[in-house]
């Protein structure tokens, strides 16, 4: 009976990973965002110059300067887009973030359940990693 429980936990946890990924794909397909609008807005805005490599001497400051320039660039692209398309893009971003968090949390549970299955059968450690990798590929490929 312990093996049956281990398999139930393993399969249930990986279904919790596959479900949010599938739902995210379905909801993204339903959004009314068209990628061409984003490409047109990017063409209207000049891309900022890269941060000087000399700032890498102070990595946190280099990262902040780079992040700030990208933030300004994204804001300018947002202003170049029509309001309805910008709203569709932000809705798409919110959908992706929400389902990513759910799938990431479920994947942590799935890794734990895969380890429990591995211990239940006393498999070698490579079998655990093979199981995690294979199930991730299977969940993403669905």
C-alpha positions as CSV (number, residue, x, y, z in Angstrom):
1,X,0.0,0.0,0.0
2,X,2.8,2.5,0.6
3,X,3.9,2.2,-3.0
4,X,0.3,3.0,-4.2
5,X,0.2,6.1,-2.0
6,X,3.6,7.2,-3.3
7,X,2.4,6.9,-6.9
8,X,-0.8,8.8,-6.1
9,X,1.2,11.7,-4.6
10,X,3.6,11.7,-7.6
11,X,0.9,11.7,-10.2
12,X,-1.3,14.1,-8.4
13,X,1.6,16.6,-7.9
14,X,2.6,16.5,-11.5
15,X,-1.0,17.0,-12.6
16,X,-1.0,20.2,-10.4
17,X,2.0,21.3,-12.6
18,X,0.4,20.4,-15.9
19,X,-3.0,21.9,-15.1
20,X,-1.9,25.6,-14.6
21,X,0.4,25.4,-17.6
22,X,-2.5,24.2,-19.8
23,X,-4.9,26.8,-18.3
24,X,-2.3,29.5,-19.0
25,X,-2.1,28.5,-22.7
26,X,-5.9,28.5,-23.0
27,X,-6.3,31.9,-21.4
28,X,-3.5,33.4,-23.5
29,X,-5.2,32.1,-26.7
30,X,-8.4,33.9,-25.6
31,X,-6.8,37.3,-25.1
32,X,-7.2,39.8,-27.9
33,X,-3.6,40.9,-28.0
34,X,-1.8,41.0,-31.3
35,X,2.0,40.8,-31.4
36,X,2.1,43.0,-34.5
37,X,0.9,46.0,-32.4
38,X,3.9,45.6,-30.0
39,X,6.3,45.3,-33.0
40,X,4.8,48.5,-34.5
41,X,5.2,50.4,-31.1
42,X,8.8,49.2,-30.8
43,X,9.6,50.5,-34.3
44,X,8.3,54.0,-33.2
45,X,10.5,54.2,-30.1
46,X,14.3,54.5,-30.3
47,X,16.1,51.8,-28.3
48,X,18.3,53.2,-25.5
49,X,22.0,53.0,-25.7
50,X,23.6,50.3,-23.6
51,X,25.1,51.1,-20.3
52,X,28.8,51.6,-20.4
53,X,30.8,48.5,-19.6
54,X,32.8,50.5,-17.1
55,X,29.9,50.3,-14.7
56,X,30.4,46.6,-14.4
57,X,33.2,47.6,-11.9
58,X,30.2,48.3,-9.6
59,X,27.8,45.5,-10.5
60,X,24.8,46.7,-8.4
61,X,25.0,50.1,-9.9
62,X,25.4,48.7,-13.4
63,X,22.4,46.5,-12.9
64,X,20.3,49.4,-11.6
65,X,21.3,51.7,-14.5
66,X,20.5,48.9,-17.0
67,X,17.2,48.1,-15.3
68,X,16.3,51.8,-15.3
69,X,17.0,52.3,-19.0
70,X,14.9,49.2,-19.8
71,X,12.1,50.5,-17.6
72,X,12.0,53.8,-19.5
73,X,12.1,52.0,-22.8
74,X,9.2,49.8,-21.8
75,X,7.2,52.9,-20.6
76,X,7.9,54.6,-24.0
77,X,6.7,51.6,-25.9
78,X,3.6,51.5,-23.7
79,X,2.9,55.1,-24.5
80,X,3.3,54.4,-28.3
81,X,0.6,51.7,-28.1
82,X,-3.2,52.3,-28.3
83,X,-4.8,52.1,-24.9
84,X,-6.9,49.0,-25.7
85,X,-3.8,47.1,-26.9
86,X,-1.8,48.2,-23.9
87,X,-4.6,46.9,-21.6
88,X,-4.6,43.6,-23.5
89,X,-0.8,43.3,-23.1
90,X,-1.0,44.0,-19.4
91,X,-3.8,41.5,-19.0
92,X,-1.7,38.9,-20.8
93,X,1.2,39.7,-18.5
94,X,-1.0,39.3,-15.4
95,X,-2.3,36.0,-16.7
96,X,1.2,34.7,-17.3
97,X,2.5,35.8,-13.9
98,X,-0.4,34.3,-12.0
99,X,-0.3,30.9,-13.7
100,X,3.5,30.9,-13.5
101,X,3.4,31.2,-9.7
102,X,0.8,28.4,-9.4
103,X,2.8,26.1,-11.6
104,X,6.1,27.0,-9.9
105,X,4.6,26.2,-6.5
106,X,3.1,23.0,-7.8
107,X,6.5,22.0,-9.3
108,X,8.1,22.3,-5.9
109,X,5.5,19.9,-4.5
110,X,6.0,17.6,-7.5
111,X,9.8,17.5,-6.9
112,X,9.1,16.5,-3.3
113,X,6.7,13.8,-4.3
114,X,9.1,12.5,-6.9
115,X,11.7,12.3,-4.2
116,X,9.3,10.3,-2.0
117,X,8.6,7.9,-4.8
118,X,12.4,7.6,-5.4
119,X,12.9,6.8,-1.7
120,X,9.9,4.4,-1.6
121,X,11.5,2.2,-4.2
122,X,15.2,2.9,-3.2
123,X,16.0,4.0,-6.7
124,X,19.4,5.5,-7.5
125,X,19.6,9.3,-7.4
126,X,20.0,9.6,-11.2
127,X,16.5,8.0,-11.5
128,X,15.1,10.9,-9.4
129,X,16.7,13.5,-11.6
130,X,15.5,11.6,-14.7
131,X,12.0,11.5,-13.3
132,X,11.9,15.2,-12.5
133,X,13.3,16.2,-15.9
134,X,11.1,13.8,-17.8
135,X,8.0,15.0,-16.0
136,X,8.9,18.6,-16.6
137,X,9.3,18.0,-20.3
138,X,6.0,16.1,-20.4
139,X,4.1,18.8,-18.5
140,X,5.5,21.6,-20.7
141,X,5.0,19.6,-23.9
142,X,1.3,19.0,-23.2
